[in-house]
């Protein structure tokens, strides 16, 4: 095996095993703030449309604030349960997908509802669209309640989602587990008020509980067969 093969193997392993960790998060151990800072510094190397660099990360460690965010999360979960995409109501034809979903996704996700506030830290990736460097989007007409072309939504979220996933990958490389959650955003304005985030100018993209975890949490999960999702030259074309 060459040095390049070894490097690729290590990188591929991190990419393939950065799963959502919930029950495997160790809420009894503190997370060194320097580790979170390292993850954010790496996240900021992610692509940013027009090089605006308008991604932000809010880290919450205060117990009372985490409890308040946990309550917003639980309220958001109650709303989510009434939607057509609620995980507990989904059924999958593929037996592997169905088994993984029923054994892992649903029970662990419902467990997190009651425990998310116990995480040593909650990390909220955000993006400016009308403040400072985000004024470019505001000038283009982007607004929460203003109909705009999908390309603008993609551009705004494209400024934070890559950075947020790099944050998770960096955390994984440091033995930290995370889970991508969004249901607190049903009450995003209340979360913004709680955290002093200017709701009219900044979007919260997610909320990550972050904690130490054991290596056995970093395993490959189910994924669909490649020919079902890889399209060459156009939709529906499977062969290379």
GIZI-V289918 format. One record per residue. N is the residue number from 1. SS is DSSP state (hx for helix, st for strand, lp for the rest). Layout:
n={N:N}
ss={SS:SS}
//
This chain:
n={1:2:3:4:5:6:7:8:9:10:11:12:13:14:15:16:17:18:19:20:21:22:23:24:25:26:27:28:29:30:31:32:33:34:35:36:37:38:39:40:41:42:43:44:45:46:47:48:49:50:51:52:53:54:55:56:57:58:59:60:61:62:63:64:65:66:67:68:69:70:71:72:73:74:75:76:77:78:79:80:81:82:83:84:85:86:87:88:89:90:91:92:93:94:95:96:97:98:99:100:101:102:103:104:105:106:107:108:109:110:111:112:113:114:115:116:117:118:119:120:121:122:123:124:125:126:127:128:129:130:131:132:133:134:135:136:137:138:139:140:141:142:143:144:145:146:147:148:149:150:151:152:153:154:155:156:157:158:159:160:161:162:163:164:165:166:167:168:169:170:171:172:173:174:175:176:177:178:179:180:181:182:183:184:185:186:187:188:189:190:191:192:193:194:195:196:197:198:199:200:201:202:203:204:205:206:207:208:209:210:211:212:213:214:215:216:217:218:219:220:221:222:223:224:225:226:227:228:229:230:231:232:233:234:235:236:237:238:239:240}
ss={lp:lp:hx:hx:hx:hx:hx:hx:hx:hx:hx:hx:hx:hx:hx:hx:hx:lp:lp:lp:lp:lp:lp:lp:st:st:lp:lp:lp:lp:lp:lp:hx:hx:hx:hx:hx:hx:hx:hx:hx:hx:hx:lp:lp:lp:lp:lp:hx:hx:hx:lp:lp:lp:st:st:st:st:st:st:lp:lp:hx:hx:hx:hx:hx:hx:hx:hx:hx:hx:hx:hx:hx:hx:hx:hx:hx:hx:lp:lp:lp:lp:lp:lp:hx:hx:hx:lp:lp:lp:lp:lp:hx:hx:hx:hx:hx:hx:hx:hx:hx:hx:hx:hx:hx:hx:hx:hx:hx:hx:hx:hx:hx:hx:hx:hx:lp:lp:st:st:st:st:st:st:st:st:lp:lp:lp:hx:hx:hx:hx:hx:hx:hx:hx:lp:lp:lp:st:lp:lp:st:lp:lp:lp:hx:hx:hx:hx:hx:hx:hx:hx:hx:lp:lp:hx:hx:hx:hx:hx:hx:hx:hx:hx:hx:hx:hx:hx:lp:lp:st:st:st:st:st:st:lp:hx:hx:hx:hx:hx:hx:hx:hx:hx:hx:hx:hx:hx:lp:lp:lp:lp:lp:lp:st:st:st:lp:lp:st:st:st:st:st:st:st:lp:hx:hx:hx:lp:lp:lp:lp:lp:lp:lp:lp:hx:hx:hx:hx:lp:lp:lp:lp:lp:lp:lp:lp:lp:lp:lp}
//
